[in-house]
Each structure stands twice: as structure tokens, then as C-alpha cells.
Amino acid sequence: MALSYVLPIRAAAPNVSPELIDYLRWLSTRAETIVVDGSDPATYAIHERAWGSLVRHVPPDPTLVTPMGKVGGVLTGLRLASHEKLIVADDDIRYDERSLAQVAEALDRAEVVRPQNFSSPLPWHARWDTSRMLLNRVAGGDWPGTLGVRRSALLEAGGYDGRAMFENLELVRTIRALGGREEVLLDAYVLRRPCSTRHFWSQRVRQAYDEIARPGRLAFQLALLPAAVALVSARRWSVLGVAVAIPAAAAEIGRRRAGGRRVFPASASMLAPAWLAERAIAAWLAVGARVLLGGVPYRGRILRHAATPIRELRARLRPAALPEPTEARRRSA
């Protein structure tokens, strides 16, 4: 396929597992594969010896370094890519023949493409996180660790804001602000290897902080905790039971959409109420971090910017789309 695949990575320890090496070997025969490695020099050298011969292995361009290091890696890969069709993916993403072809084909119709992740294997925290994916599948689609994008569209936008914590939302909004089309592929399932339990816990408040970029969702999540407390205080057990059943039912609808039952376990639907309870608490902690710290801690610094509202991006990227003032307006001005 005429396809470029950009993998930004920044590893605290060398990532030389045979499983990753086999994936890069397979991938390099199907797409131009560019690994932009922001690891320290010693780790970079180990990566070069382990899989540098399989892919194009480069450090991030120093002029493109961003607070969210992934974005600088993506923009470096964007400059180096040879093909119009571009896939951006985290290092825990594993495409197969079908999903790779689905995203590549969709880029004939849209400027940015959002497939769906599923986790394997399924330790408890991956099953827990799957419930989040299922709820998202009934509310506009999940936000995976990978996107497809047309290189020319992202170049026309001048890249995207590397301050944004919710970097995939920032990329999609940037393309849409230019008039680009987004396609959500509910039936394109891309495997994601689960993170460690320790990393999972470290992401609870940080992921909730992303919703500052989507005020409607944040308001809903903030309302959950006081609503639950009010129901318990009033001993409205039947209403509380219905409130617990609704997210489980919604998650099951998401699991059944577009053949999802073949990759998502039924047990994940049952965990949806528990995930919402976690988010109800984490949302308040995220708002507290915004008020008290000015942002959320991330790799030793405080980052404030979740993502840019699309109206701001449209005003910034498409000034020519604004109507010219009439002669009368010029005179009155």
C-alpha cells in the first residue's frame, strides 16, 4: 500500500520485546514505517541495534519539540513521510491486514479517520477500560491510540498544537476546522496491548482532565457524584438501581454495534457503572487540579491545555472564509 506509518515513542527503558520486533518487521513490508524515537541516547542506541534496520529510525526534529512529546514526534514523521496516506499510532498499537486496509481505504473518502481499539490480553484494568470504549461507541465513537490522516491536510494546517493533552482530539479538530472530513470506523478494530497496572492508575485524573476540552461531557460527569449522594441520602434505592442499569445497557449497545461482540467481552458492559463511578470522582479531582495547580501534572511539569475549541481553530486557520465587509461597512468603520 502507498501508506506511511508514523510511530512516535519515548521509552524510559528499552522496548526490545520480540513481539514488537515481529510487528515492526511485518509492518515494514506493508507500509513505509517511521519510528520517531525521543528516548535518551542510551535507550535510542539499543533501539537502533534491535529494530533500526527494519524501519526508518530517527530522533524528533529539535525544532518540533512540544510539551506533549508525541506531537513533536508526529510532526517529525509528517515531514519525512513519502505518502499522502498516513497512519499515526502509539507503540502499543497492533494493526492487522484488515484494519490497515480499512483505514487506508477510508482515507480515500476522508481527511482524518478514527478506527476503534480493543485490548488483548485482558487484565482487570484493561477490561475496566474497555467499558469506557463501549460507552464511547454509543456517543460518537471511541478515541483510540491511532488515527489515519491525509498528509497534505495536516501540512496545510501547519501541524497541530503540541500543548494539547488530548492530542488526538486536537488533531481531528484541526483537520475539521479546515473543512476536512472525519470518518469514524466503528467496524475497524485495531488491537491495543494493555499498559501496566501502575500506568493505568497514573492516568485516572489525567484522562478525566481531557474532558475540559468537551464541557458538556465534563458537566455530565461532574453531576454524577452529587446526584448519587443525593439519591443515597434520600434512600431512593430503586432510582439508584435504574441509574446503575442504564450505563450497563448503553455499554452493551456499544458492544453489539458493528460486530463488536467478536472483540469485546460481555463482562466489560457490566463494568460500565463502575467506570462511571470512577470518572465521577476523577472529574472533580481534575477540576481541582485545574483550580489549585493551574493544570494537571505530566512528566514533571504542569500542563493546562486540554484541547482547542474548534471555533478558535476555524478563526485561526480559515480567516479567508470570513465574508468581506461591504463598502458601506468600510465607510462606517
C-alpha positions as CSV (number, residue, x, y, z in Angstrom):
1,M,0.0,0.0,0.0
2,A,1.1,3.6,-0.7
3,L,1.0,4.3,3.0
4,S,3.3,5.8,5.7
5,Y,3.1,4.7,9.3
6,V,4.5,7.1,12.0
7,L,5.2,5.7,15.4
8,P,6.3,8.3,18.0
9,I,8.0,6.7,21.0
10,R,9.7,7.9,24.2
11,A,10.7,5.0,26.3
12,A,12.0,5.1,29.9
13,A,13.5,1.7,29.4
14,P,14.5,-0.1,26.1
15,N,11.5,-1.6,24.3
16,V,13.0,-4.6,22.5
17,S,10.4,-7.2,23.1
18,P,10.3,-9.9,20.4
19,E,6.6,-9.2,19.9
20,L,7.3,-5.5,19.0
21,I,10.2,-6.5,16.7
22,D,8.0,-9.0,14.9
23,Y,5.3,-6.4,14.5
24,L,7.7,-3.8,13.0
25,R,9.1,-6.5,10.7
26,W,5.6,-7.3,9.5
27,L,4.6,-3.7,9.2
28,S,7.7,-2.6,7.3
29,T,6.7,-4.9,4.4
30,R,3.3,-3.2,4.1
31,A,3.9,0.5,4.8
32,E,6.7,3.0,5.0
33,T,7.4,2.8,8.7
34,I,9.0,5.8,10.5
35,V,9.8,5.4,14.2
36,V,10.5,8.8,15.8
37,D,12.3,8.0,19.0
38,G,12.6,10.6,21.7
39,S,14.2,8.2,24.2
40,D,17.5,9.1,26.0
41,P,20.7,8.4,23.9
42,A,21.5,5.1,25.6
43,T,18.0,3.7,25.0
44,Y,17.9,5.1,21.5
45,A,21.1,3.2,20.7
46,I,19.6,0.0,22.0
47,H,16.5,0.5,19.8
48,E,18.7,1.2,16.8
49,R,20.5,-2.1,17.3
50,A,17.3,-4.1,17.9
51,W,15.0,-2.8,15.2
52,G,16.6,0.1,13.4
53,S,17.3,-2.0,10.3
54,L,13.6,-2.8,9.9
55,V,12.3,0.8,9.9
56,R,13.4,4.4,9.5
57,H,14.5,5.2,13.0
58,V,15.1,8.9,13.7
59,P,15.1,11.3,16.7
60,P,12.5,14.1,16.9
61,D,13.4,17.3,15.0
62,P,14.7,19.7,17.7
63,T,12.7,22.5,16.1
64,L,9.5,20.5,16.6
65,V,9.8,19.6,20.3
66,T,6.5,20.1,22.1
67,P,5.2,19.8,25.7
68,M,3.3,16.8,24.6
69,G,6.3,14.9,23.2
70,K,4.1,12.7,21.0
71,V,3.0,15.6,18.9
72,G,6.6,16.6,18.1
73,G,7.2,13.0,17.0
74,V,4.2,13.0,14.8
75,L,5.2,16.3,13.1
76,T,8.7,15.0,12.6
77,G,7.3,11.9,10.9
78,L,4.9,14.0,8.9
79,R,7.8,15.9,7.3
80,L,9.6,12.7,6.5
81,A,6.7,10.7,5.2
82,S,6.7,9.9,1.4
83,H,3.0,9.1,1.0
84,E,-0.3,11.0,1.2
85,K,-2.0,8.4,3.4
86,L,-0.6,8.5,6.9
87,I,-1.3,6.4,10.0
88,V,-0.2,7.7,13.4
89,A,0.0,5.1,16.1
90,D,1.3,4.6,19.7
91,D,3.8,1.9,20.4
92,D,1.1,-0.4,22.0
93,I,-1.0,-0.4,18.8
94,R,-1.0,-3.6,16.6
95,Y,-2.7,-3.4,13.2
96,D,-3.5,-6.4,11.1
97,E,-4.1,-6.8,7.4
98,R,-7.8,-6.0,7.6
99,S,-7.6,-3.0,9.8
100,L,-4.6,-1.5,7.9
101,A,-6.5,-1.8,4.7
102,Q,-9.8,-0.4,6.2
103,V,-8.0,2.8,7.4
104,A,-6.1,3.2,4.1
105,E,-9.3,2.8,2.1
106,A,-11.2,5.2,4.3
107,L,-8.5,7.9,3.6
108,D,-9.8,7.9,0.0
109,R,-13.0,9.4,1.4
110,A,-12.0,11.4,4.4
111,E,-9.1,13.6,5.6
112,V,-9.0,12.0,9.0
113,V,-10.1,8.5,10.1
114,R,-10.7,7.2,13.6
115,P,-10.7,3.4,13.9
116,Q,-11.6,1.6,17.2
117,N,-9.3,-0.1,19.7
118,F,-9.8,-3.3,21.6
119,S,-7.5,-4.8,24.2
120,S,-5.8,-8.1,24.4
121,P,-4.9,-9.7,26.7
122,L,-7.5,-8.5,29.2
123,P,-6.1,-8.0,32.8
124,W,-8.7,-6.4,35.1
125,H,-7.8,-2.8,34.3
126,A,-8.0,-3.4,30.5
127,R,-11.4,-4.9,31.0
128,W,-12.3,-1.9,33.1
129,D,-11.1,0.5,30.4
130,T,-13.0,-1.5,27.8
131,S,-16.2,-0.4,29.4
132,R,-15.2,3.2,28.6
133,M,-14.7,2.2,25.0
134,L,-18.1,0.7,24.8
135,L,-19.8,3.8,26.2
136,N,-18.0,5.9,23.7
137,R,-19.2,3.7,20.9
138,V,-22.8,4.9,21.6
139,A,-21.7,8.5,21.8
140,G,-19.7,9.3,18.7
141,G,-17.1,6.5,18.7
142,D,-14.1,5.7,20.9
143,W,-10.8,7.7,20.8
144,P,-8.1,5.2,20.0
145,G,-4.3,5.4,20.2
146,T,-4.2,5.7,16.4
147,L,-5.6,7.8,13.6
148,G,-5.4,7.9,9.9
149,V,-4.8,11.3,8.3
150,R,-4.0,12.8,4.9
151,R,-0.6,14.2,5.0
152,S,-1.5,17.2,2.8
153,A,-4.3,18.2,5.1
154,L,-2.1,18.2,8.2
155,L,0.6,20.1,6.3
156,E,-1.9,22.7,5.2
157,A,-2.9,23.2,8.8
158,G,0.7,23.7,9.8
159,G,0.5,20.7,12.1
160,Y,-1.4,20.8,15.4
161,D,-0.9,22.3,18.8
162,G,1.7,20.3,20.8
163,R,0.4,21.8,24.1
164,A,-2.9,19.9,24.0
165,M,-3.2,17.0,26.4
166,F,-6.0,15.4,24.3
167,E,-3.7,15.4,21.3
168,N,-5.9,13.1,19.1
169,L,-8.9,15.4,19.6
170,E,-6.7,18.4,18.8
171,L,-5.6,16.7,15.5
172,V,-9.1,15.8,14.4
173,R,-10.5,19.3,15.3
174,T,-7.6,20.9,13.4
175,I,-8.5,18.9,10.2
176,R,-12.2,19.6,10.6
177,A,-11.5,23.3,11.1
178,L,-10.0,23.4,7.7
179,G,-13.2,21.8,6.3
180,G,-11.8,18.3,6.3
181,R,-14.0,15.2,6.6
182,E,-13.8,12.9,9.6
183,E,-14.9,9.2,9.4
184,V,-15.3,7.0,12.4
185,L,-14.8,3.4,11.5
186,L,-16.8,1.5,14.1
187,D,-16.0,-1.8,12.4
188,A,-12.2,-1.3,12.1
189,Y,-10.8,-3.0,15.1
190,V,-7.2,-2.3,16.0
191,L,-5.5,-4.3,18.8
192,R,-4.0,-2.4,21.7
193,R,-1.7,-4.0,24.2
194,P,-2.7,-3.1,27.7
195,C,-0.5,-0.9,29.8
196,S,0.9,-1.9,33.3
197,T,-1.4,-1.5,36.3
198,R,0.8,1.2,37.6
199,H,0.5,3.2,34.4
200,F,-3.3,2.7,34.4
201,W,-3.6,4.2,37.9
202,S,-1.4,7.2,37.0
203,Q,-3.8,8.0,34.1
204,R,-7.1,8.3,36.0
205,V,-7.1,12.0,36.7
206,R,-5.1,12.9,33.6
207,Q,-7.7,11.3,31.3
208,A,-10.5,12.9,33.2
209,Y,-8.7,16.3,32.6
210,D,-9.1,15.7,28.9
211,E,-12.8,16.4,29.2
212,I,-12.2,20.0,30.0
213,A,-12.0,20.2,26.2
214,R,-15.6,18.9,26.0
215,P,-17.5,20.9,28.6
216,G,-20.8,19.1,28.0
217,R,-19.3,15.8,28.9
218,L,-17.4,17.2,31.8
219,A,-20.6,18.8,33.2
220,F,-22.4,15.5,33.0
221,Q,-19.5,13.7,34.7
222,L,-19.3,16.3,37.5
223,A,-23.1,15.9,38.1
224,L,-22.8,12.2,38.7
225,L,-21.3,12.3,42.2
226,P,-23.7,14.9,43.8
227,A,-26.6,13.1,42.1
228,A,-25.5,9.7,43.6
229,V,-25.0,11.3,47.0
230,A,-28.5,12.8,46.8
231,L,-30.1,9.5,45.9
232,V,-28.4,7.7,48.7
233,S,-29.3,10.4,51.2
234,A,-32.9,10.2,50.2
235,R,-32.8,6.4,50.2
236,R,-34.1,6.3,46.6
237,W,-32.7,2.8,46.0
238,S,-35.0,2.0,43.1
239,V,-34.0,5.1,41.2
240,L,-30.3,4.4,42.0
241,G,-30.7,0.9,40.7
242,V,-32.1,2.2,37.4
243,A,-29.2,4.7,37.2
244,V,-26.8,1.8,37.6
245,A,-28.6,-0.3,34.9
246,I,-28.6,2.4,32.3
247,P,-24.9,2.7,31.6
248,A,-24.6,-1.1,31.6
249,A,-27.3,-1.3,29.0
250,A,-25.7,1.5,27.0
251,A,-22.3,-0.2,27.0
252,E,-23.9,-3.4,25.8
253,I,-25.4,-1.5,22.9
254,G,-21.9,-0.2,22.1
255,R,-20.5,-3.8,22.3
256,R,-23.1,-5.0,19.8
257,R,-22.5,-2.2,17.3
258,A,-20.7,-3.1,14.0
259,G,-19.9,-6.6,15.1
260,G,-18.2,-5.6,18.3
261,R,-19.1,-8.8,20.1
262,R,-16.3,-10.6,18.4
263,V,-13.6,-8.4,20.2
264,F,-15.3,-7.0,23.3
265,P,-16.2,-9.3,26.2
266,A,-19.7,-9.1,27.7
267,S,-18.2,-8.6,31.2
268,A,-17.0,-5.1,30.1
269,S,-20.5,-3.9,29.7
270,M,-21.3,-4.9,33.3
271,L,-18.3,-2.8,34.5
272,A,-19.7,0.4,32.9
273,P,-21.4,1.7,36.1
274,A,-18.1,1.2,38.0
275,W,-16.2,3.1,35.4
276,L,-18.7,6.0,35.5
277,A,-18.3,6.0,39.3
278,E,-14.5,6.3,39.0
279,R,-14.9,9.1,36.4
280,A,-17.4,10.9,38.7
281,I,-14.6,11.2,41.3
282,A,-11.7,11.7,38.9
283,A,-13.6,14.6,37.2
284,W,-13.7,16.5,40.4
285,L,-10.0,15.8,41.0
286,A,-9.3,17.1,37.5
287,V,-11.2,20.3,38.1
288,G,-9.4,20.7,41.4
289,A,-6.1,20.3,39.7
290,R,-7.1,23.0,37.2
291,V,-8.1,25.4,40.0
292,L,-5.3,24.7,42.5
293,L,-2.4,23.8,40.3
294,G,-3.3,25.5,37.0
295,G,-3.3,22.3,35.1
296,V,-2.5,18.6,35.5
297,P,0.9,17.1,36.3
298,Y,2.5,15.3,33.4
299,R,6.1,14.1,33.3
300,G,7.4,16.5,35.8
301,R,5.5,19.6,34.6
302,I,2.1,21.1,34.8
303,L,0.1,21.2,31.6
304,R,-3.0,23.3,31.3
305,H,-4.3,23.0,27.8
306,A,-6.7,20.1,27.1
307,A,-7.6,20.9,23.5
308,T,-8.5,23.9,21.5
309,P,-12.2,24.7,20.8
310,I,-13.0,24.1,17.2
311,R,-14.4,27.7,16.8
312,E,-11.0,29.1,17.7
313,L,-9.3,26.8,15.3
314,R,-11.7,27.8,12.5
315,A,-11.0,31.5,13.2
316,R,-7.2,30.9,13.2
317,L,-7.0,28.6,10.2
318,R,-9.7,29.9,7.9
319,P,-9.7,33.7,8.0
320,A,-10.3,33.8,4.2
321,A,-13.6,32.1,4.8
322,L,-15.0,35.2,6.6
323,P,-17.1,37.4,4.3
324,E,-15.5,40.6,3.1
325,P,-17.2,43.8,4.5
326,T,-19.4,45.7,2.2
327,E,-18.4,49.2,1.0
328,A,-20.9,50.7,3.5
329,R,-19.4,48.8,6.4
330,R,-15.9,50.0,5.4
331,R,-17.1,53.6,5.4
332,S,-18.8,53.2,8.8
333,A,-15.7,51.6,10.2
